[in-house]
Amino acid sequence: MSEITEEMVQARVAEAVAEVQSKLDEIVASQDQAAIDARFAEQTEAHEAAVAELKAEVDAATAAAESAQKAHDDLVAYLAGEQEKAEADAAFEARKTEVAEVVGDRFSAEYVEANIERWASLEAEVFAAQVADWEAQAVAVQEAAKASAKPSSEKTEPVTAMTAGADTDLNDGPDVASVRKELGRNRQAVRSVGTRTY
């Protein structure tokens, strides 16, 4: 029977203690890792919640900013439209004044008031052509009146398209009926000028 020495016993004890210590270390390490994993999961969840909250705040702030920008753009567009409308209205009123100065001595005030907006809406070239037509009609009326009237040494007022029919001196002489008939036709032609479409 071999002799068991104290050194051998101590070696066996040390070996057993080392084996137990190793297992104990494994258990402790396992517990530490579980705690670490639990702590990490807790921190991750808290972080994700904070990120989600921040994203919701960013979404709300972005929506508010975009809404404010849209309201600003709408207001700017509205004010620009109102400015353009005011400028257009002012330009149209100025145009009406110009047209009234041209037609004021050709028609009655009532007729001018009833048709001024239509005339002012015409293109400048179209309105100028219409005025030229009125001028031609007035000249035609004057020429017809001169051709039909009895020569007289008395000085008379010029005959216009609007006053030709009111010349009472034409009642004298043998051609009164023909003169009145001619003036009536010319007066009707002048009245119809304002209703022409160009």
Secondary structure by P-SEA (a helix, b strand, c coil): cccccaaaaaaaaaaaaaaaaaaaaaaaaaaaaaaaaaaaaaaaaaaaaaaaaaaaaaaaaaaaaaaaaaaaaaaaaaaaaaaaaaaaaaaaaaaaaaaaaaacccccaaaaaacaaaaaaccaaaaaaaaaaaaaaaaaaaaaaaaaccccccccccccccccccccccccccaaaaaaaaaaaaaaaaaacccccc
